Amino acid sequence: MAMNAARSLDTVSSVVDLRSRVQAWRADGLRIALVPTMGALHEGHLSLIRRAKTFADKVVVSIFVNPTQFGPTEDFAKYPRQLDEDRFRVAMAGAALVFAPTVEDMYPPGFCTTITVEGPSHGLCGAVRPGHFQGVATVVTKLLLQCLPDVAIFGEKDYQQLQVIRRMVRDLDIPVEIDGAPIVREVDGLAMSSRNAYLSDKERSVANLMYKALHRATLALHDGTPVAQALDTARAEITAAGFGKIDYLDLRDADGLAPLEAFDRPARLFCAAFLGKTRLIDNIPVEPRE
Ligand code: AMP
């Protein structure tokens, strides 16, 4: 039964084939959702697919490791690729189609267009990964125009990315609804990520301590601890847990992502730090009590 579902799941790699499937569904009056991913799928990705099914009749999952969002010293070459296993998981989660283009399909010779979103791209990951959000915005624009879904689902795990995409879709009048899905965590609190596979057993055993430190910082903020002090304590705890370079640990406005010196409105606490060679990111919402 499970194997049959995976076998019968359609996979297309060309835009022509993707469009003909989507157009046929549209002709039948069906609603379509797109879940963009880079593969190496885990429960976090599958939660997006299940959520998409509540909004739409047919769910398309794109699997594409997008080279333009990786910096020259980042992990593009070693990023995990496991299409067969991913197809099985996608089928089990109930999606209707996998779109798995090649790099040449997405960026044919002569490709020279880039989407730049200012505002929410500034700071946080945008400050330490130059060009990253241009790569994300460009590939997401292409995926949205290739598929033309009614709704596209993105995870709050990459909260800054979600805000960049929301802004871009508004600014460019792309006719799609953007939905943000909550972070799925391991039982010990570590946010699920394809990059967790890089962690050694020892690193994995302490990786959740970033989340624990962020969580304690949100409690301190609720207790009236000044922002700078709560962040300093969290930074010290993350370092003591064995993390190396902390790219950022920041309280930001939940919508526009402006830095906050005082905790006086709905906010999010963001962190990116290295554990060995692996860069982990996480964020948690923190809202002032009534
Ligand atoms: P990626 O394959 O890492 O590009 O992620 C594809 C989508 O899955 C993005 O919208 C991510 O934000 C989302 N995602 C990744 N990990 C999680 C998670 N732990 N919980 C919820 N969504 C996630």
Boltz pocket constraint, residues with backbone or C-beta under 6 A from the ligand:
constraints:
  - pocket:
      binder: B
      contacts: [[A, 36], [A, 37], [A, 38], [A, 39], [A, 44], [A, 45], [A, 47], [A, 48], [A, 153], [A, 154], [A, 155], [A, 156], [A, 157], [A, 158], [A, 181], [A, 182], [A, 183], [A, 184], [A, 185], [A, 191], [A, 192], [A, 193], [A, 194]]
      max_distance: 6.0
